Amino acid sequence: MPWLQSRFAGVNSAVLFISLLFFGWLWGVWGLLLGAPLVAIAKVICERVDSLKPIGALLGR
């Protein structure tokens, strides 16, 4: 799943893996299911807002 999600959304694989670990620890199974889409949504928002573009670049490749 992390490889497929990172290819589709352009999210860095390491960031996606760390976020799945964090959300899995925080919310359990629901965190594992919702962690990857939340990171992808955050990346898209950061790419669109001018002041957040450096964070979007950090989340992306």
PDBQT receptor file of N, H, CA, C and O in Angstrom, charges set to zero:
ATOM      1  N   MET A   1       0.811  -1.200   0.000  1.00  0.00    +0.000 N 
ATOM      2  CA  MET A   1       0.000   0.000   0.000  1.00  0.00    +0.000 C 
ATOM      3  C   MET A   1       0.859   1.270   0.000  1.00  0.00    +0.000 C 
ATOM      4  O   MET A   1       0.575   2.171  -0.789  1.00  0.00    +0.000 OA
ATOM      5  N   PRO A   2       1.892   1.389   0.843  1.00  0.00    +0.000 N 
ATOM      6  CA  PRO A   2       2.681   2.622   0.809  1.00  0.00    +0.000 C 
ATOM      7  C   PRO A   2       3.324   2.869  -0.552  1.00  0.00    +0.000 C 
ATOM      8  O   PRO A   2       3.393   4.017  -0.993  1.00  0.00    +0.000 OA
ATOM      9  N   TRP A   3       3.797   1.816  -1.231  1.00  0.00    +0.000 N 
ATOM     10  H   TRP A   3       3.741   0.884  -0.872  1.00  0.00    +0.000 HD
ATOM     11  CA  TRP A   3       4.420   2.006  -2.536  1.00  0.00    +0.000 C 
ATOM     12  C   TRP A   3       3.392   2.506  -3.539  1.00  0.00    +0.000 C 
ATOM     13  O   TRP A   3       3.675   3.429  -4.302  1.00  0.00    +0.000 OA
ATOM     14  N   LEU A   4       2.201   1.912  -3.552  1.00  0.00    +0.000 N 
ATOM     15  H   LEU A   4       1.971   1.162  -2.932  1.00  0.00    +0.000 HD
ATOM     16  CA  LEU A   4       1.153   2.315  -4.478  1.00  0.00    +0.000 C 
ATOM     17  C   LEU A   4       0.675   3.728  -4.184  1.00  0.00    +0.000 C 
ATOM     18  O   LEU A   4       0.479   4.527  -5.100  1.00  0.00    +0.000 OA
ATOM     19  N   GLN A   5       0.490   4.031  -2.918  1.00  0.00    +0.000 N 
ATOM     20  H   GLN A   5       0.650   3.381  -2.174  1.00  0.00    +0.000 HD
ATOM     21  CA  GLN A   5       0.043   5.379  -2.535  1.00  0.00    +0.000 C 
ATOM     22  C   GLN A   5       1.089   6.417  -2.895  1.00  0.00    +0.000 C 
ATOM     23  O   GLN A   5       0.752   7.500  -3.374  1.00  0.00    +0.000 OA
ATOM     24  N   SER A   6       2.352   6.097  -2.669  1.00  0.00    +0.000 N 
ATOM     25  H   SER A   6       2.626   5.217  -2.280  1.00  0.00    +0.000 HD
ATOM     26  CA  SER A   6       3.395   7.077  -2.969  1.00  0.00    +0.000 C 
ATOM     27  C   SER A   6       3.511   7.311  -4.469  1.00  0.00    +0.000 C 
ATOM     28  O   SER A   6       3.801   8.428  -4.896  1.00  0.00    +0.000 OA
ATOM     29  N   ARG A   7       3.289   6.277  -5.274  1.00  0.00    +0.000 N 
ATOM     30  H   ARG A   7       3.053   5.369  -4.927  1.00  0.00    +0.000 HD
ATOM     31  CA  ARG A   7       3.347   6.451  -6.725  1.00  0.00    +0.000 C 
ATOM     32  C   ARG A   7       2.165   7.261  -7.224  1.00  0.00    +0.000 C 
ATOM     33  O   ARG A   7       2.317   8.079  -8.130  1.00  0.00    +0.000 OA
ATOM     34  N   PHE A   8       1.000   7.050  -6.653  1.00  0.00    +0.000 N 
ATOM     35  H   PHE A   8       0.876   6.385  -5.917  1.00  0.00    +0.000 HD
ATOM     36  CA  PHE A   8      -0.212   7.710  -7.121  1.00  0.00    +0.000 C 
ATOM     37  C   PHE A   8      -0.260   9.175  -6.705  1.00  0.00    +0.000 C 
ATOM     38  O   PHE A   8      -0.564  10.042  -7.524  1.00  0.00    +0.000 OA
ATOM     39  N   ALA A   9       0.033   9.454  -5.461  1.00  0.00    +0.000 N 
ATOM     40  H   ALA A   9       0.280   8.749  -4.795  1.00  0.00    +0.000 HD
ATOM     41  CA  ALA A   9      -0.108  10.813  -4.949  1.00  0.00    +0.000 C 
ATOM     42  C   ALA A   9       1.190  11.605  -5.004  1.00  0.00    +0.000 C 
ATOM     43  O   ALA A   9       1.174  12.814  -4.771  1.00  0.00    +0.000 OA
ATOM     44  N   GLY A  10       2.293  10.973  -5.299  1.00  0.00    +0.000 N 
ATOM     45  H   GLY A  10       2.306   9.991  -5.488  1.00  0.00    +0.000 HD
ATOM     46  CA  GLY A  10       3.564  11.677  -5.335  1.00  0.00    +0.000 C 
ATOM     47  C   GLY A  10       4.123  11.961  -3.952  1.00  0.00    +0.000 C 
ATOM     48  O   GLY A  10       4.908  12.892  -3.775  1.00  0.00    +0.000 OA
ATOM     49  N   VAL A  11       3.721  11.162  -2.971  1.00  0.00    +0.000 N 
ATOM     50  H   VAL A  11       3.083  10.406  -3.115  1.00  0.00    +0.000 HD
ATOM     51  CA  VAL A  11       4.208  11.333  -1.608  1.00  0.00    +0.000 C 
ATOM     52  C   VAL A  11       5.482  10.515  -1.444  1.00  0.00    +0.000 C 
ATOM     53  O   VAL A  11       5.591   9.405  -1.965  1.00  0.00    +0.000 OA
ATOM     54  N   ASN A  12       6.427  11.063  -0.730  1.00  0.00    +0.000 N 
ATOM     55  H   ASN A  12       6.338  11.965  -0.306  1.00  0.00    +0.000 HD
ATOM     56  CA  ASN A  12       7.679  10.377  -0.458  1.00  0.00    +0.000 C 
ATOM     57  C   ASN A  12       7.391   9.099   0.329  1.00  0.00    +0.000 C 
ATOM     58  O   ASN A  12       6.601   9.124   1.273  1.00  0.00    +0.000 OA
ATOM     59  N   SER A  13       8.011   7.997  -0.041  1.00  0.00    +0.000 N 
ATOM     60  H   SER A  13       8.652   7.977  -0.808  1.00  0.00    +0.000 HD
ATOM     61  CA  SER A  13       7.751   6.703   0.598  1.00  0.00    +0.000 C 
ATOM     62  C   SER A  13       8.143   6.703   2.067  1.00  0.00    +0.000 C 
ATOM     63  O   SER A  13       7.446   6.113   2.892  1.00  0.00    +0.000 OA
ATOM     64  N   ALA A  14       9.237   7.350   2.403  1.00  0.00    +0.000 N 
ATOM     65  H   ALA A  14       9.804   7.830   1.733  1.00  0.00    +0.000 HD
ATOM     66  CA  ALA A  14       9.666   7.404   3.802  1.00  0.00    +0.000 C 
ATOM     67  C   ALA A  14       8.672   8.193   4.652  1.00  0.00    +0.000 C 
ATOM     68  O   ALA A  14       8.352   7.792   5.770  1.00  0.00    +0.000 OA
ATOM     69  N   VAL A  15       8.187   9.310   4.123  1.00  0.00    +0.000 N 
ATOM     70  H   VAL A  15       8.447   9.636   3.214  1.00  0.00    +0.000 HD
ATOM     71  CA  VAL A  15       7.190  10.111   4.842  1.00  0.00    +0.000 C 
ATOM     72  C   VAL A  15       5.914   9.318   5.029  1.00  0.00    +0.000 C 
ATOM     73  O   VAL A  15       5.300   9.366   6.095  1.00  0.00    +0.000 OA
ATOM     74  N   LEU A  16       5.513   8.596   4.013  1.00  0.00    +0.000 N 
ATOM     75  H   LEU A  16       6.012   8.557   3.147  1.00  0.00    +0.000 HD
ATOM     76  CA  LEU A  16       4.296   7.798   4.099  1.00  0.00    +0.000 C 
ATOM     77  C   LEU A  16       4.451   6.673   5.118  1.00  0.00    +0.000 C 
ATOM     78  O   LEU A  16       3.519   6.403   5.877  1.00  0.00    +0.000 OA
ATOM     79  N   PHE A  17       5.597   6.019   5.151  1.00  0.00    +0.000 N 
ATOM     80  H   PHE A  17       6.353   6.238   4.535  1.00  0.00    +0.000 HD
ATOM     81  CA  PHE A  17       5.830   4.948   6.113  1.00  0.00    +0.000 C 
ATOM     82  C   PHE A  17       5.825   5.480   7.539  1.00  0.00    +0.000 C 
ATOM     83  O   PHE A  17       5.226   4.871   8.425  1.00  0.00    +0.000 OA
ATOM     84  N   ILE A  18       6.481   6.600   7.766  1.00  0.00    +0.000 N 
ATOM     85  H   ILE A  18       6.968   7.094   7.046  1.00  0.00    +0.000 HD
ATOM     86  CA  ILE A  18       6.516   7.198   9.102  1.00  0.00    +0.000 C 
ATOM     87  C   ILE A  18       5.129   7.657   9.526  1.00  0.00    +0.000 C 
ATOM     88  O   ILE A  18       4.755   7.511  10.690  1.00  0.00    +0.000 OA
ATOM     89  N   SER A  19       4.370   8.207   8.599  1.00  0.00    +0.000 N 
ATOM     90  H   SER A  19       4.674   8.326   7.654  1.00  0.00    +0.000 HD
ATOM     91  CA  SER A  19       3.014   8.639   8.947  1.00  0.00    +0.000 C 
ATOM     92  C   SER A  19       2.115   7.451   9.262  1.00  0.00    +0.000 C 
ATOM     93  O   SER A  19       1.257   7.547  10.140  1.00  0.00    +0.000 OA
ATOM     94  N   LEU A  20       2.299   6.314   8.551  1.00  0.00    +0.000 N 
ATOM     95  H   LEU A  20       2.996   6.236   7.838  1.00  0.00    +0.000 HD
ATOM     96  CA  LEU A  20       1.517   5.123   8.873  1.00  0.00    +0.000 C 
ATOM     97  C   LEU A  20       1.890   4.577  10.250  1.00  0.00    +0.000 C 
ATOM     98  O   LEU A  20       1.020   4.122  10.993  1.00  0.00    +0.000 OA
ATOM     99  N   LEU A  21       3.155   4.618  10.587  1.00  0.00    +0.000 N 
ATOM    100  H   LEU A  21       3.862   4.987   9.984  1.00  0.00    +0.000 HD
ATOM    101  CA  LEU A  21       3.556   4.219  11.932  1.00  0.00    +0.000 C 
ATOM    102  C   LEU A  21       2.922   5.124  12.988  1.00  0.00    +0.000 C 
ATOM    103  O   LEU A  21       2.421   4.642  14.004  1.00  0.00    +0.000 OA
ATOM    104  N   PHE A  22       2.945   6.425  12.749  1.00  0.00    +0.000 N 
ATOM    105  H   PHE A  22       3.352   6.817  11.924  1.00  0.00    +0.000 HD
ATOM    106  CA  PHE A  22       2.395   7.377  13.711  1.00  0.00    +0.000 C 
ATOM    107  C   PHE A  22       0.883   7.223  13.850  1.00  0.00    +0.000 C 
ATOM    108  O   PHE A  22       0.373   7.101  14.964  1.00  0.00    +0.000 OA
ATOM    109  N   PHE A  23       0.164   7.229  12.726  1.00  0.00    +0.000 N 
ATOM    110  H   PHE A  23       0.578   7.328  11.821  1.00  0.00    +0.000 HD
ATOM    111  CA  PHE A  23      -1.289   7.127  12.802  1.00  0.00    +0.000 C 
ATOM    112  C   PHE A  23      -1.732   5.748  13.295  1.00  0.00    +0.000 C 
ATOM    113  O   PHE A  23      -2.759   5.639  13.965  1.00  0.00    +0.000 OA
ATOM    114  N   GLY A  24      -0.985   4.708  12.978  1.00  0.00    +0.000 N 
ATOM    115  H   GLY A  24      -0.151   4.796  12.433  1.00  0.00    +0.000 HD
ATOM    116  CA  GLY A  24      -1.285   3.385  13.504  1.00  0.00    +0.000 C 
ATOM    117  C   GLY A  24      -1.116   3.328  15.010  1.00  0.00    +0.000 C 
ATOM    118  O   GLY A  24      -1.911   2.696  15.706  1.00  0.00    +0.000 OA
ATOM    119  N   TRP A  25      -0.089   3.984  15.511  1.00  0.00    +0.000 N 
ATOM    120  H   TRP A  25       0.556   4.497  14.946  1.00  0.00    +0.000 HD
ATOM    121  CA  TRP A  25       0.111   4.050  16.954  1.00  0.00    +0.000 C 
ATOM    122  C   TRP A  25      -0.974   4.894  17.613  1.00  0.00    +0.000 C 
ATOM    123  O   TRP A  25      -1.453   4.563  18.697  1.00  0.00    +0.000 OA
ATOM    124  N   LEU A  26      -1.357   5.984  16.954  1.00  0.00    +0.000 N 
ATOM    125  H   LEU A  26      -0.967   6.252  16.073  1.00  0.00    +0.000 HD
ATOM    126  CA  LEU A  26      -2.316   6.914  17.543  1.00  0.00    +0.000 C 
ATOM    127  C   LEU A  26      -3.738   6.360  17.536  1.00  0.00    +0.000 C 
ATOM    128  O   LEU A  26      -4.429   6.424  18.552  1.00  0.00    +0.000 OA
ATOM    129  N   TRP A  27      -4.187   5.810  16.389  1.00  0.00    +0.000 N 
ATOM    130  H   TRP A  27      -3.626   5.758  15.563  1.00  0.00    +0.000 HD
ATOM    131  CA  TRP A  27      -5.581   5.393  16.237  1.00  0.00    +0.000 C 
ATOM    132  C   TRP A  27      -5.760   3.904  15.971  1.00  0.00    +0.000 C 
ATOM    133  O   TRP A  27      -6.890   3.455  15.779  1.00  0.00    +0.000 OA
ATOM    134  N   GLY A  28      -4.709   3.143  15.955  1.00  0.00    +0.000 N 
ATOM    135  H   GLY A  28      -3.791   3.508  16.112  1.00  0.00    +0.000 HD
ATOM    136  CA  GLY A  28      -4.824   1.703  15.725  1.00  0.00    +0.000 C 
ATOM    137  C   GLY A  28      -5.107   1.383  14.261  1.00  0.00    +0.000 C 
ATOM    138  O   GLY A  28      -4.511   1.969  13.357  1.00  0.00    +0.000 OA
ATOM    139  N   VAL A  29      -6.024   0.447  14.044  1.00  0.00    +0.000 N 
ATOM    140  H   VAL A  29      -6.509  -0.029  14.778  1.00  0.00    +0.000 HD
ATOM    141  CA  VAL A  29      -6.340   0.005  12.676  1.00  0.00    +0.000 C 
ATOM    142  C   VAL A  29      -6.922   1.152  11.861  1.00  0.00    +0.000 C 
ATOM    143  O   VAL A  29      -6.624   1.283  10.675  1.00  0.00    +0.000 OA
ATOM    144  N   TRP A  30      -7.744   1.976  12.482  1.00  0.00    +0.000 N 
ATOM    145  H   TRP A  30      -7.987   1.870  13.447  1.00  0.00    +0.000 HD
ATOM    146  CA  TRP A  30      -8.319   3.119  11.754  1.00  0.00    +0.000 C 
ATOM    147  C   TRP A  30      -7.226   4.088  11.306  1.00  0.00    +0.000 C 
ATOM    148  O   TRP A  30      -7.338   4.691  10.239  1.00  0.00    +0.000 OA
ATOM    149  N   GLY A  31      -6.194   4.240  12.091  1.00  0.00    +0.000 N 
ATOM    150  H   GLY A  31      -6.103   3.750  12.958  1.00  0.00    +0.000 HD
ATOM    151  CA  GLY A  31      -5.080   5.087  11.701  1.00  0.00    +0.000 C 
ATOM    152  C   GLY A  31      -4.319   4.535  10.513  1.00  0.00    +0.000 C 
ATOM    153  O   GLY A  31      -3.846   5.291   9.665  1.00  0.00    +0.000 OA
ATOM    154  N   LEU A  32      -4.198   3.205  10.449  1.00  0.00    +0.000 N 
ATOM    155  H   LEU A  32      -4.582   2.590  11.138  1.00  0.00    +0.000 HD
ATOM    156  CA  LEU A  32      -3.540   2.599   9.296  1.00  0.00    +0.000 C 
ATOM    157  C   LEU A  32      -4.360   2.779   8.034  1.00  0.00    +0.000 C 
ATOM    158  O   LEU A  32      -3.809   2.957   6.948  1.00  0.00    +0.000 OA
ATOM    159  N   LEU A  33      -5.678   2.733   8.174  1.00  0.00    +0.000 N 
ATOM    160  H   LEU A  33      -6.126   2.588   9.056  1.00  0.00    +0.000 HD
ATOM    161  CA  LEU A  33      -6.539   2.906   7.000  1.00  0.00    +0.000 C 
ATOM    162  C   LEU A  33      -6.628   4.361   6.548  1.00  0.00    +0.000 C 
ATOM    163  O   LEU A  33      -6.717   4.640   5.352  1.00  0.00    +0.000 OA
ATOM    164  N   LEU A  34      -6.605   5.286   7.504  1.00  0.00    +0.000 N 
ATOM    165  H   LEU A  34      -6.534   5.059   8.475  1.00  0.00    +0.000 HD
ATOM    166  CA  LEU A  34      -6.797   6.697   7.160  1.00  0.00    +0.000 C 
ATOM    167  C   LEU A  34      -5.500   7.493   7.076  1.00  0.00    +0.000 C 
ATOM    168  O   LEU A  34      -5.521   8.641   6.631  1.00  0.00    +0.000 OA
ATOM    169  N   GLY A  35      -4.383   6.923   7.486  1.00  0.00    +0.000 N 
ATOM    170  H   GLY A  35      -4.367   5.991   7.848  1.00  0.00    +0.000 HD
ATOM    171  CA  GLY A  35      -3.124   7.667   7.509  1.00  0.00    +0.000 C 
ATOM    172  C   GLY A  35      -2.633   8.085   6.138  1.00  0.00    +0.000 C 
ATOM    173  O   GLY A  35      -2.253   9.239   5.941  1.00  0.00    +0.000 OA
ATOM    174  N   ALA A  36      -2.636   7.163   5.188  1.00  0.00    +0.000 N 
ATOM    175  H   ALA A  36      -2.945   6.225   5.348  1.00  0.00    +0.000 HD
ATOM    176  CA  ALA A  36      -2.141   7.466   3.846  1.00  0.00    +0.000 C 
ATOM    177  C   ALA A  36      -2.999   8.513   3.133  1.00  0.00    +0.000 C 
ATOM    178  O   ALA A  36      -2.439   9.443   2.551  1.00  0.00    +0.000 OA
ATOM    179  N   PRO A  37      -4.332   8.406   3.152  1.00  0.00    +0.000 N 
ATOM    180  CA  PRO A  37      -5.127   9.468   2.514  1.00  0.00    +0.000 C 
ATOM    181  C   PRO A  37      -4.972  10.829   3.192  1.00  0.00    +0.000 C 
ATOM    182  O   PRO A  37      -5.008  11.861   2.521  1.00  0.00    +0.000 OA
ATOM    183  N   LEU A  38      -4.801  10.842   4.515  1.00  0.00    +0.000 N 
ATOM    184  H   LEU A  38      -4.772  10.005   5.061  1.00  0.00    +0.000 HD
ATOM    185  CA  LEU A  38      -4.611  12.123   5.212  1.00  0.00    +0.000 C 
ATOM    186  C   LEU A  38      -3.308  12.797   4.796  1.00  0.00    +0.000 C 
ATOM    187  O   LEU A  38      -3.266  14.016   4.630  1.00  0.00    +0.000 OA
ATOM    188  N   VAL A  39      -2.256  12.019   4.627  1.00  0.00    +0.000 N 
ATOM    189  H   VAL A  39      -2.291  11.029   4.762  1.00  0.00    +0.000 HD
ATOM    190  CA  VAL A  39      -0.977  12.589   4.191  1.00  0.00    +0.000 C 
ATOM    191  C   VAL A  39      -1.079  13.079   2.750  1.00  0.00    +0.000 C 
ATOM    192  O   VAL A  39      -0.539  14.134   2.417  1.00  0.00    +0.000 OA
ATOM    193  N   ALA A  40      -1.759  12.334   1.900  1.00  0.00    +0.000 N 
ATOM    194  H   ALA A  40      -2.198  11.477   2.170  1.00  0.00    +0.000 HD
ATOM    195  CA  ALA A  40      -1.931  12.759   0.506  1.00  0.00    +0.000 C 
ATOM    196  C   ALA A  40      -2.752  14.043   0.425  1.00  0.00    +0.000 C 
ATOM    197  O   ALA A  40      -2.441  14.928  -0.373  1.00  0.00    +0.000 OA
ATOM    198  N   ILE A  41      -3.786  14.150   1.235  1.00  0.00    +0.000 N 
ATOM    199  H   ILE A  41      -4.038  13.431   1.883  1.00  0.00    +0.000 HD
ATOM    200  CA  ILE A  41      -4.603  15.376   1.266  1.00  0.00    +0.000 C 
ATOM    201  C   ILE A  41      -3.771  16.547   1.765  1.00  0.00    +0.000 C 
ATOM    202  O   ILE A  41      -3.839  17.644   1.211  1.00  0.00    +0.000 OA
ATOM    203  N   ALA A  42      -2.982  16.314   2.816  1.00  0.00    +0.000 N 
ATOM    204  H   ALA A  42      -2.927  15.423   3.266  1.00  0.00    +0.000 HD
ATOM    205  CA  ALA A  42      -2.125  17.385   3.343  1.00  0.00    +0.000 C 
ATOM    206  C   ALA A  42      -1.114  17.837   2.297  1.00  0.00    +0.000 C 
ATOM    207  O   ALA A  42      -0.834  19.030   2.186  1.00  0.00    +0.000 OA
ATOM    208  N   LYS A  43      -0.562  16.901   1.527  1.00  0.00    +0.000 N 
ATOM    209  H   LYS A  43      -0.789  15.931   1.617  1.00  0.00    +0.000 HD
ATOM    210  CA  LYS A  43       0.403  17.262   0.490  1.00  0.00    +0.000 C 
ATOM    211  C   LYS A  43      -0.236  18.106  -0.599  1.00  0.00    +0.000 C 
ATOM    212  O   LYS A  43       0.352  19.090  -1.048  1.00  0.00    +0.000 OA
ATOM    213  N   VAL A  44      -1.434  17.730  -1.028  1.00  0.00    +0.000 N 
ATOM    214  H   VAL A  44      -1.912  16.931  -0.663  1.00  0.00    +0.000 HD
ATOM    215  CA  VAL A  44      -2.125  18.493  -2.074  1.00  0.00    +0.000 C 
ATOM    216  C   VAL A  44      -2.453  19.899  -1.575  1.00  0.00    +0.000 C 
ATOM    217  O   VAL A  44      -2.293  20.870  -2.315  1.00  0.00    +0.000 OA
ATOM    218  N   ILE A  45      -2.904  20.014  -0.342  1.00  0.00    +0.000 N 
ATOM    219  H   ILE A  45      -3.034  19.225   0.259  1.00  0.00    +0.000 HD
ATOM    220  CA  ILE A  45      -3.207  21.338   0.214  1.00  0.00    +0.000 C 
ATOM    221  C   ILE A  45      -1.939  22.171   0.313  1.00  0.00    +0.000 C 
ATOM    222  O   ILE A  45      -1.950  23.356  -0.022  1.00  0.00    +0.000 OA
ATOM    223  N   CYS A  46      -0.850  21.569   0.768  1.00  0.00    +0.000 N 
ATOM    224  H   CYS A  46      -0.841  20.607   1.041  1.00  0.00    +0.000 HD
ATOM    225  CA  CYS A  46       0.414  22.305   0.895  1.00  0.00    +0.000 C 
ATOM    226  C   CYS A  46       0.960  22.740  -0.464  1.00  0.00    +0.000 C 
ATOM    227  O   CYS A  46       1.610  23.781  -0.558  1.00  0.00    +0.000 OA
ATOM    228  N   GLU A  47       0.709  21.971  -1.503  1.00  0.00    +0.000 N 
ATOM    229  H   GLU A  47       0.181  21.126  -1.426  1.00  0.00    +0.000 HD
ATOM    230  CA  GLU A  47       1.168  22.368  -2.837  1.00  0.00    +0.000 C 
ATOM    231  C   GLU A  47       0.362  23.531  -3.396  1.00  0.00    +0.000 C 
ATOM    232  O   GLU A  47       0.882  24.302  -4.203  1.00  0.00    +0.000 OA
ATOM    233  N   ARG A  48      -0.876  23.673  -2.993  1.00  0.00    +0.000 N 
ATOM    234  H   ARG A  48      -1.298  23.047  -2.337  1.00  0.00    +0.000 HD
ATOM    235  CA  ARG A  48      -1.742  24.715  -3.546  1.00  0.00    +0.000 C 
ATOM    236  C   ARG A  48      -1.635  26.053  -2.825  1.00  0.00    +0.000 C 
ATOM    237  O   ARG A  48      -1.861  27.100  -3.431  1.00  0.00    +0.000 OA
ATOM    238  N   VAL A  49      -1.289  26.033  -1.529  1.00  0.00    +0.000 N 
ATOM    239  H   VAL A  49      -1.105  25.182  -1.036  1.00  0.00    +0.000 HD
ATOM    240  CA  VAL A  49      -1.166  27.259  -0.740  1.00  0.00    +0.000 C 
ATOM    241  C   VAL A  49       0.276  27.747  -0.833  1.00  0.00    +0.000 C 
ATOM    242  O   VAL A  49       1.215  27.005  -0.547  1.00  0.00    +0.000 OA
ATOM    243  N   ASP A  50       0.435  28.999  -1.237  1.00  0.00    +0.000 N 
ATOM    244  H   ASP A  50      -0.328  29.602  -1.469  1.00  0.00    +0.000 HD
ATOM    245  CA  ASP A  50       1.777  29.525  -1.493  1.00  0.00    +0.000 C 
ATOM    246  C   ASP A  50       2.684  29.484  -0.265  1.00  0.00    +0.000 C 
ATOM    247  O   ASP A  50       3.861  29.140  -0.376  1.00  0.00    +0.000 OA
ATOM    248  N   SER A  51       2.150  29.831   0.897  1.00  0.00    +0.000 N 
ATOM    249  H   SER A  51       1.194  30.111   0.988  1.00  0.00    +0.000 HD
ATOM    250  CA  SER A  51       3.004  29.875   2.084  1.00  0.00    +0.000 C 
ATOM    251  C   SER A  51       3.376  28.484   2.596  1.00  0.00    +0.000 C 
ATOM    252  O   SER A  51       4.299  28.357   3.399  1.00  0.00    +0.000 OA
ATOM    253  N   LEU A  52       2.681  27.445   2.151  1.00  0.00    +0.000 N 
ATOM    254  H   LEU A  52       1.931  27.547   1.499  1.00  0.00    +0.000 HD
ATOM    255  CA  LEU A  52       2.956  26.079   2.599  1.00  0.00    +0.000 C 
ATOM    256  C   LEU A  52       3.704  25.241   1.565  1.00  0.00    +0.000 C 
ATOM    257  O   LEU A  52       3.893  24.042   1.767  1.00  0.00    +0.000 OA
ATOM    258  N   LYS A  53       4.126  25.850   0.472  1.00  0.00    +0.000 N 
ATOM    259  H   LYS A  53       3.972  26.824   0.308  1.00  0.00    +0.000 HD
ATOM    260  CA  LYS A  53       4.818  25.099  -0.583  1.00  0.00    +0.000 C 
ATOM    261  C   LYS A  53       6.109  24.421  -0.108  1.00  0.00    +0.000 C 
ATOM    262  O   LYS A  53       6.412  23.332  -0.594  1.00  0.00    +0.000 OA
ATOM    263  N   PRO A  54       6.886  25.008   0.817  1.00  0.00    +0.000 N 
ATOM    264  CA  PRO A  54       8.067  24.262   1.295  1.00  0.00    +0.000 C 
ATOM    265  C   PRO A  54       7.705  22.956   2.003  1.00  0.00    +0.000 C 
ATOM    266  O   PRO A  54       8.432  21.970   1.887  1.00  0.00    +0.000 OA
ATOM    267  N   ILE A  55       6.604  22.940   2.725  1.00  0.00    +0.000 N 
ATOM    268  H   ILE A  55       6.013  23.741   2.820  1.00  0.00    +0.000 HD
ATOM    269  CA  ILE A  55       6.170  21.716   3.396  1.00  0.00    +0.000 C 
ATOM    270  C   ILE A  55       5.696  20.710   2.350  1.00  0.00    +0.000 C 
ATOM    271  O   ILE A  55       5.949  19.514   2.488  1.00  0.00    +0.000 OA
ATOM    272  N   GLY A  56       5.014  21.180   1.311  1.00  0.00    +0.000 N 
ATOM    273  H   GLY A  56       4.809  22.152   1.200  1.00  0.00    +0.000 HD
ATOM    274  CA  GLY A  56       4.586  20.299   0.233  1.00  0.00    +0.000 C 
ATOM    275  C   GLY A  56       5.776  19.681  -0.484  1.00  0.00    +0.000 C 
ATOM    276  O   GLY A  56       5.728  18.519  -0.887  1.00  0.00    +0.000 OA
ATOM    277  N   ALA A  57       6.839  20.450  -0.644  1.00  0.00    +0.000 N 
ATOM    278  H   ALA A  57       6.879  21.394  -0.316  1.00  0.00    +0.000 HD
ATOM    279  CA  ALA A  57       8.044  19.913  -1.265  1.00  0.00    +0.000 C 
ATOM    280  C   ALA A  57       8.706  18.881  -0.368  1.00  0.00    +0.000 C 
ATOM    281  O   ALA A  57       9.287  17.915  -0.863  1.00  0.00    +0.000 OA
ATOM    282  N   LEU A  58       8.628  19.070   0.947  1.00  0.00    +0.000 N 
ATOM    283  H   LEU A  58       8.156  19.855   1.349  1.00  0.00    +0.000 HD
ATOM    284  CA  LEU A  58       9.174  18.096   1.874  1.00  0.00    +0.000 C 
ATOM    285  C   LEU A  58       8.376  16.789   1.849  1.00  0.00    +0.000 C 
ATOM    286  O   LEU A  58       8.954  15.709   1.967  1.00  0.00    +0.000 OA
ATOM    287  N   LEU A  59       7.075  16.882   1.697  1.00  0.00    +0.000 N 
ATOM    288  H   LEU A  59       6.606  17.760   1.601  1.00  0.00    +0.000 HD
ATOM    289  CA  LEU A  59       6.226  15.681   1.641  1.00  0.00    +0.000 C 
ATOM    290  C   LEU A  59       6.333  14.964   0.310  1.00  0.00    +0.000 C 
ATOM    291  O   LEU A  59       6.140  13.751   0.236  1.00  0.00    +0.000 OA
ATOM    292  N   GLY A  60       6.640  15.709  -0.743  1.00  0.00    +0.000 N 
ATOM    293  H   GLY A  60       6.797  16.695  -0.683  1.00  0.00    +0.000 HD
ATOM    294  CA  GLY A  60       6.722  15.122  -2.077  1.00  0.00    +0.000 C 
ATOM    295  C   GLY A  60       8.105  14.632  -2.403  1.00  0.00    +0.000 C 
ATOM    296  O   GLY A  60       8.990  14.555  -1.551  1.00  0.00    +0.000 OA
ATOM    297  N   ARG A  61       8.262  14.299  -3.676  1.00  0.00    +0.000 N 
ATOM    298  H   ARG A  61       7.542  14.361  -4.368  1.00  0.00    +0.000 HD
ATOM    299  CA  ARG A  61       9.571  13.790  -4.120  1.00  0.00    +0.000 C 
ATOM    300  C   ARG A  61      10.502  14.888  -4.469  1.00  0.00    +0.000 C 
ATOM    301  O   ARG A  61      11.640  14.631  -4.860  1.00  0.00    +0.000 OA
TER     302      ARG A  61
